[in-house]
Amino acid sequence: MSEKQDVIDFSARTHTILAFMYAVPISTLGGLIGLGGAEFRLPVLVGVLRYNISQAISINLFISLVTLLIAFFARKSVLSLEPLLHFIPAMLALTSGGVFAAFFGGRLVTSLSKEQLERLIMWLLSFIGLLLIIEGFMPESSVVLLPNSWLWHVVAGILLGIGIGLASSLLGIAGGELIIPTLILGYGMDIKWAGTASLLISLPIVMTGVIRHLKHGAYQSSKVFTNTLVPMSIGSVIGAMIGGILVGVIAPTLLKILLGIILIISAIKIFLH
């Protein structure tokens, strides 16, 4: 009896240590390139920690919310809307579309079979990896794709926001890897302010998803909370702080290319059966 209990305790302890140990470098690397690292957490949750895909999405979404809240409070003293005033219609449109998709995106998850969901997630993660690689080769100044019209900004923002919200629902991500390029390429926002704008847009989208998962009992298991949510959240906060300190030490362009390749390989290896 006691021997069996020791095995259970050791297994839980190992799970907790692994959750923390993976969270720190993932968030450190994410912080270096301006992302939360959720796209890299999902393969770990499924491939290393052995959660089923639905549990992994719920856990990833919760940790994304924790990371966003920490980032918000860490930057609230320097958060200024003044440089973003011109982009407020676009930001509100992106947020509205994202919240709408995050609220109804759960139905898409439940309507798909496990195999269909994993295949879709594999393609989404591979697409995000490809975006990281492309962004690594992009020049700092790019052509603005959308016309300088508030109507274009609002309509395109709602449609793009729906896509971002769906990605958030399906992957449990904050969506910064999609929002930041959208703001820079689509709206011509300066990269210095795109991170702040992305944070403000992501918070309500992720919060909507977490509330939806909470209503469906996703976070009721005490083992999930103590063995994964807490250690991964703590590790993510520590990693994000380390990443912030190391910004400028490592060239983000090369890192994006490398991480993009790693993400594509991981997605195919874990989710392609």
C-alpha positions as CSV (number, residue, x, y, z in Angstrom):
1,M,0.0,0.0,0.0
2,S,2.7,2.5,1.0
3,E,4.9,1.4,-1.9
4,K,2.0,2.1,-4.3
5,Q,1.5,5.5,-2.7
6,D,5.2,6.3,-3.2
7,V,4.9,5.5,-6.9
8,I,1.9,7.8,-7.2
9,D,3.6,10.6,-5.3
10,F,6.8,10.2,-7.4
11,S,4.8,10.3,-10.6
12,A,2.9,13.4,-9.5
13,R,6.2,15.1,-8.4
14,T,7.9,14.2,-11.7
15,H,4.9,15.7,-13.6
16,T,5.1,18.9,-11.6
17,I,8.9,19.2,-12.1
18,L,8.6,18.6,-15.8
19,A,5.7,21.2,-16.1
20,F,7.9,23.8,-14.4
21,M,11.1,22.9,-16.3
22,Y,9.6,23.1,-19.7
23,A,7.6,26.3,-18.9
24,V,10.7,28.4,-18.1
25,P,12.7,28.0,-21.3
26,I,9.6,28.2,-23.4
27,S,8.6,31.5,-21.9
28,T,12.2,32.8,-22.0
29,L,12.4,32.1,-25.7
30,G,8.9,33.6,-26.2
31,G,9.9,36.7,-24.3
32,L,13.0,37.1,-26.5
33,I,10.8,37.3,-29.6
34,G,7.8,39.1,-28.0
35,L,5.5,36.1,-27.6
36,G,4.0,34.3,-24.7
37,G,5.2,30.8,-25.9
38,A,1.7,29.2,-25.8
39,E,2.2,27.7,-29.3
40,F,5.3,25.8,-28.0
41,R,3.5,24.8,-24.7
42,L,0.8,22.9,-26.5
43,P,3.1,20.2,-28.0
44,V,4.6,19.8,-24.6
45,L,1.3,19.4,-22.9
46,V,0.3,16.7,-25.3
47,G,3.6,15.0,-26.1
48,V,5.4,15.2,-22.8
49,L,2.8,15.6,-20.1
50,R,0.4,13.3,-21.9
51,Y,-2.8,15.3,-21.7
52,N,-5.6,14.7,-24.2
53,I,-6.0,17.5,-26.7
54,S,-9.1,19.0,-25.1
55,Q,-7.4,19.2,-21.7
56,A,-4.2,20.6,-23.2
57,I,-6.1,23.4,-24.9
58,S,-7.9,24.4,-21.7
59,I,-4.7,24.3,-19.7
60,N,-2.8,26.3,-22.4
61,L,-5.5,29.0,-22.4
62,F,-5.4,29.4,-18.6
63,I,-1.6,29.8,-18.6
64,S,-1.8,32.2,-21.5
65,L,-4.2,34.4,-19.4
66,V,-1.8,34.3,-16.4
67,T,1.1,35.3,-18.6
68,L,-0.9,38.1,-20.2
69,L,-2.0,39.5,-16.8
70,I,1.6,39.5,-15.5
71,A,2.7,41.2,-18.6
72,F,0.0,43.8,-18.3
73,F,0.8,44.6,-14.7
74,A,4.5,44.7,-15.4
75,R,4.0,47.2,-18.3
76,K,1.0,49.2,-16.9
77,S,3.3,52.1,-15.9
78,V,4.5,52.5,-19.5
79,L,1.3,51.5,-21.2
80,S,0.2,54.6,-23.1
81,L,-2.8,54.8,-25.5
82,E,-1.6,58.1,-27.0
83,P,0.5,56.5,-29.8
84,L,-2.4,54.1,-30.5
85,L,-5.2,56.6,-30.8
86,H,-5.2,56.4,-34.6
87,F,-5.5,52.6,-34.4
88,I,-8.3,52.4,-31.8
89,P,-11.1,51.6,-34.4
90,A,-8.9,48.7,-35.7
91,M,-8.0,47.5,-32.2
92,L,-11.7,47.5,-31.1
93,A,-12.6,45.7,-34.3
94,L,-9.9,43.0,-33.8
95,T,-11.0,42.6,-30.2
96,S,-14.7,42.3,-31.1
97,G,-14.1,39.7,-33.8
98,G,-11.7,37.8,-31.5
99,V,-14.1,37.7,-28.5
100,F,-17.0,36.6,-30.8
101,A,-14.9,33.7,-32.2
102,A,-13.5,32.8,-28.8
103,F,-17.0,32.5,-27.4
104,F,-18.4,30.3,-30.1
105,G,-15.1,28.6,-31.0
106,G,-15.6,26.0,-28.3
107,R,-18.5,24.5,-30.4
108,L,-16.1,23.9,-33.2
109,V,-13.7,22.1,-30.8
110,T,-16.5,19.8,-29.5
111,S,-17.9,19.1,-33.0
112,L,-14.6,17.7,-34.3
113,S,-13.3,14.2,-33.6
114,K,-10.0,13.8,-31.8
115,E,-8.2,12.9,-35.0
116,Q,-9.7,15.9,-36.9
117,L,-8.9,18.3,-34.1
118,E,-5.3,17.1,-33.9
119,R,-4.8,17.3,-37.6
120,L,-6.2,20.8,-37.7
121,I,-4.0,21.8,-34.8
122,M,-1.0,20.4,-36.6
123,W,-1.7,22.6,-39.6
124,L,-2.3,25.7,-37.5
125,L,0.9,25.2,-35.5
126,S,2.8,24.6,-38.8
127,F,1.3,27.8,-40.2
128,I,2.4,29.8,-37.2
129,G,5.9,28.3,-37.5
130,L,6.0,29.4,-41.1
131,L,4.9,32.9,-40.1
132,L,7.8,33.0,-37.6
133,I,10.3,32.0,-40.3
134,I,8.9,34.6,-42.8
135,E,8.9,37.3,-40.1
136,G,12.5,36.5,-39.4
137,F,13.4,37.4,-43.0
138,M,11.2,40.4,-43.2
139,P,12.7,43.9,-43.2
140,E,11.8,46.2,-40.3
141,S,9.8,48.6,-42.6
142,S,7.1,46.9,-44.6
143,V,4.4,47.9,-47.0
144,V,1.0,48.6,-45.4
145,L,-1.5,46.3,-47.0
146,L,-4.8,47.9,-45.9
147,P,-6.0,51.3,-47.3
148,N,-5.9,54.2,-44.8
149,S,-9.7,54.2,-44.2
150,W,-11.5,53.6,-40.9
151,L,-14.1,51.5,-42.7
152,W,-11.4,49.2,-44.2
153,H,-9.8,49.1,-40.8
154,V,-13.0,48.1,-39.0
155,V,-14.3,45.5,-41.5
156,A,-10.9,43.9,-41.9
157,G,-10.3,44.0,-38.2
158,I,-13.5,42.1,-37.4
159,L,-12.8,39.4,-40.0
160,L,-9.1,39.1,-39.0
161,G,-10.2,39.1,-35.3
162,I,-12.5,36.2,-35.9
163,G,-9.6,34.2,-37.3
164,I,-7.4,35.1,-34.4
165,G,-10.1,34.2,-31.9
166,L,-10.6,30.8,-33.6
167,A,-6.9,30.2,-33.4
168,S,-7.0,31.1,-29.7
169,S,-9.9,28.7,-29.0
170,L,-8.2,25.8,-30.9
171,L,-4.7,26.2,-29.6
172,G,-5.2,28.0,-26.3
173,I,-2.9,30.8,-27.3
174,A,-3.0,34.5,-26.7
175,G,-2.6,35.2,-30.4
176,G,0.2,37.7,-30.3
177,E,2.1,35.8,-33.1
178,L,-0.9,36.6,-35.3
179,I,-2.0,40.0,-33.9
180,I,1.5,41.7,-34.1
181,P,2.1,40.9,-37.8
182,T,-1.5,41.9,-38.5
183,L,-1.0,45.3,-36.9
184,I,2.3,45.9,-38.6
185,L,1.6,44.7,-42.1
186,G,-2.1,45.4,-42.2
187,Y,-2.3,48.7,-40.4
188,G,1.2,50.1,-40.5
189,M,1.6,50.2,-36.7
190,D,5.2,50.8,-35.4
191,I,6.7,47.6,-34.0
192,K,7.4,49.4,-30.7
193,W,3.7,49.8,-30.0
194,A,2.4,46.6,-31.7
195,G,3.3,44.6,-28.6
196,T,1.3,46.9,-26.3
197,A,-1.6,46.9,-28.7
198,S,-1.4,43.1,-29.0
199,L,-1.6,42.8,-25.2
200,L,-4.7,45.0,-24.9
201,I,-6.4,43.0,-27.7
202,S,-5.4,39.6,-26.4
203,L,-6.6,40.0,-22.8
204,P,-10.4,40.0,-23.5
205,I,-10.1,37.3,-26.1
206,V,-8.3,34.9,-23.8
207,M,-10.4,35.8,-20.8
208,T,-13.5,34.9,-22.8
209,G,-12.1,31.5,-23.7
210,V,-11.1,30.8,-20.1
211,I,-14.5,31.7,-18.8
212,R,-16.1,29.4,-21.4
213,H,-13.8,26.5,-20.5
214,L,-14.4,27.3,-16.8
215,K,-18.2,27.0,-17.2
216,H,-17.6,23.5,-18.8
217,G,-15.6,22.4,-15.7
218,A,-12.2,22.4,-17.4
219,Y,-10.3,23.4,-14.3
220,Q,-12.1,21.5,-11.5
221,S,-9.5,18.7,-11.2
222,S,-7.2,19.4,-8.3
223,K,-4.5,17.3,-9.8
224,V,-4.5,19.3,-13.0
225,F,-4.3,22.5,-10.9
226,T,-1.5,21.5,-8.6
227,N,0.5,19.3,-11.0
228,T,0.4,21.5,-14.1
229,L,-1.4,24.9,-13.9
230,V,0.5,26.2,-10.9
231,P,4.0,25.0,-11.8
232,M,3.6,26.0,-15.5
233,S,2.2,29.4,-14.6
234,I,5.1,30.1,-12.2
235,G,7.6,28.8,-14.8
236,S,6.0,31.0,-17.5
237,V,6.3,34.1,-15.3
238,I,9.9,33.4,-14.5
239,G,10.8,32.7,-18.1
240,A,9.0,35.8,-19.3
241,M,11.1,37.9,-16.9
242,I,14.3,36.2,-18.0
243,G,13.4,36.8,-21.6
244,G,12.8,40.4,-21.0
245,I,16.2,40.8,-19.4
246,L,17.9,39.0,-22.2
247,V,16.3,41.0,-25.0
248,G,19.0,42.4,-27.2
249,V,21.5,39.7,-26.3
250,I,20.3,37.3,-29.0
251,A,19.3,38.4,-32.5
252,P,15.5,37.9,-32.5
253,T,15.4,37.4,-36.3
254,L,17.6,34.3,-36.2
255,L,15.7,33.1,-33.1
256,K,12.4,33.4,-34.9
257,I,13.7,31.4,-37.9
258,L,15.0,28.6,-35.6
259,L,11.9,28.5,-33.4
260,G,9.7,28.4,-36.5
261,I,11.5,25.4,-37.8
262,I,11.3,23.7,-34.3
263,L,7.6,24.4,-34.0
264,I,6.8,22.9,-37.5
265,I,8.8,19.8,-36.7
266,S,7.2,19.4,-33.2
267,A,3.7,19.9,-34.6
268,I,4.2,17.2,-37.3
269,K,5.9,14.8,-35.0
270,I,3.3,15.0,-32.2
271,F,0.0,15.6,-34.0
272,L,0.5,13.6,-37.2
273,H,-0.5,9.9,-36.5
